[in-house]
């Protein structure tokens, strides 16, 4: 932890990476629930 000036950049990159993966994942789960509801509801 000698260079703490790089910490905010790393945090922003981590948040961006989670959004890059999490947004499509959440959308896919949402679509899955909608299709499963159609499948089991009739």
Secondary structure, DSSP 8 states (H G I E B T S, - for coil): ---GGGHHHHHHHHHHHHHHHHHHHHHHHHHHHHHHHHHHH-
